[in-house]
Amino acid sequence: MAMGRNGLRWLGNCPTTKLNSQGQVFVMPSVLITGANRGLGFGLVQLYAADGWRVLACCRNPDGATELGGVVAGSGGAVTAHKIDMEDHGSIDAVAQDLKGQPIDLLLNVAGYYGRVIMTEPGGRQEFGDSDYEEWARIYRINVMGPMKMAEAFVEHVAASDQKKIVNITSVVGSIALIGQATGGALYGYRASKAALNAVTRTLAHDLKPRGITVVPLHPGWARTAMGGPKAAIAPEESVTGMKRVIDALKPTDSGNFLAYDGSTLPW
């Protein structure tokens, strides 16, 4: 273990501890975030970095992620960028291998895909009779298979950590109970993918409970991002701040609950 910049102590390629202002050594909690180059993912990178976490920021093209690159450059090694494409399982395995033996307190799957046209634009409602099944397949690869693969690839990293948390960012439209009520209808491809992700996440909570891992699906609210569109209900800052507050407070007894960024519990 070697001492690096900003008082960071390094194990392999990752800092593991940091000196505080009193010169005391403390262990840095670690988070891996997918979709880290923009929107809610990037907002979460900024929050966790500001809170003193070791941040593994993952996206499809780190070299082209200018804003993320700025955070990495100014972090003194506490934030690093990694190439993960949720449709490319080889890229997930490669990062998992690169980080082998390094605990990850929080696996935070933020990366998602709505479809070629966002909900608030013409043709973006994914109405009955307008189904694009090639798009359905891509939505499922990113929103369902991607988080599942991430869990399988990084479960040993999470199990070796102190906090042992996996959080999958989902959507309230994946609630079957609320179809035709709070969330209306249509949105077939995206809605079905989030209902499937909820089922995957609830099952992970059951299967990983013996290993002490807390797993939840988390609704981020309808936020004004590239995916949510400019007509969305809340600012991205409200969403990420709320989500971090909920994640920080997670207990093992919360595992398998369908939660929202404001701390409420949603119906399945």
C-alpha positions, 0 to 999 in steps of 0.5 A, spaced: 500 500 500 502 506 498 501 513 499 498 518 493 495 525 492 490 528 497 492 523 503 489 517 499 492 510 500 492 506 494 491 498 494 493 496 486 489 501 482 484 504 487 485 508 493 482 505 500 483 509 505 484 517 506 487 522 511 482 527 514 483 534 516 486 531 523 491 526 520 486 520 522 486 514 517 479 512 515 476 507 510 473 510 504 466 507 502 466 505 495 460 506 490 460 503 482 455 507 478 453 505 471 450 511 466 455 515 470 457 520 464 450 524 464 443 525 467 442 522 474 448 518 474 453 524 473 449 527 479 450 521 483 457 521 481 458 528 484 454 527 490 458 521 492 465 524 490 463 530 495 461 526 500 468 522 500 466 516 497 471 512 492 467 512 486 467 508 480 464 511 474 462 507 469 459 509 462 460 506 454 465 512 452 469 515 458 473 518 453 468 522 450 465 524 457 467 531 458 464 533 464 465 526 468 473 527 465 473 534 469 470 530 475 475 525 475 481 530 473 479 534 480 478 528 484 486 526 486 484 519 484 478 518 488 473 518 482 475 513 476 472 512 469 471 505 467 468 503 460 462 499 461 456 498 456 450 494 459 449 491 452 456 488 452 457 483 457 464 482 456 465 489 458 462 488 464 466 482 466 472 486 464 471 491 469 469 486 474 476 482 473 480 489 473 477 490 480 477 483 483 479 483 490 476 490 491 470 491 496 464 495 493 459 498 498 454 500 493 453 497 486 448 503 483 445 501 476 443 507 473 444 506 466 437 505 462 434 506 456 427 509 454 427 508 447 429 512 441 424 517 442 423 520 449 416 520 452 414 527 452 416 528 444 411 526 438 411 518 437 414 517 444 408 514 448 409 507 445 402 506 444 398 500 442 399 498 435 406 502 434 410 497 437 417 497 435 420 490 437 427 491 435 427 497 440 423 492 445 429 488 445 434 493 446 430 496 452 430 489 455 438 488 454 439 495 457 434 495 463 433 488 465 439 484 462 444 489 464 443 490 471 442 482 472 449 481 469 452 487 473 449 483 479 452 477 477 459 480 475 460 484 482 456 480 487 463 478 490 465 485 490 459 487 494 459 481 499 466 483 501 464 490 503 461 493 509 455 496 507 453 490 502 448 494 497 445 493 490 440 499 488 437 498 481 434 505 478 427 503 476 421 507 475 414 507 478 411 505 471 413 498 472 408 498 478 403 493 475 398 496 481 398 503 478 397 501 471 391 505 469 391 509 475 397 514 477 401 512 471 396 511 466 397 506 460 401 505 454 409 506 454 409 498 453 416 497 452 419 501 457 414 499 462 414 492 461 422 492 462 421 496 469 416 491 471 421 485 469 427 489 473 423 490 479 421 482 479 429 481 478 431 486 483 426 482 488 428 476 486 435 478 488 433 481 494 431 474 496 437 470 493 442 474 496 439 475 503 443 469 506 450 473 504 447 479 508 446 483 501 441 489 501 437 489 494 432 494 492 429 497 486 429 505 487 424 510 483 428 516 481 422 521 480 420 524 473 426 528 473 428 533 467 434 529 464 435 527 457 430 521 458 425 525 462 425 531 458 424 538 459 416 537 462 418 532 467 416 534 474 422 535 478 429 537 478 435 532 477 438 535 483 432 533 487 432 526 485 439 525 486 439 528 493 433 524 495 435 518 492 442 518 496 438 520 502 434 513 501 440 509 499 444 512 505 439 510 510 437 503 507 437 497 512 437 489 511 430 490 513 428 494 507 431 489 502 426 487 497 422 493 498 420 498 492 422 505 494 422 512 491 427 518 491 422 521 497 423 515 501 416 512 500 414 505 499 411 504 492 406 498 490 408 492 486 
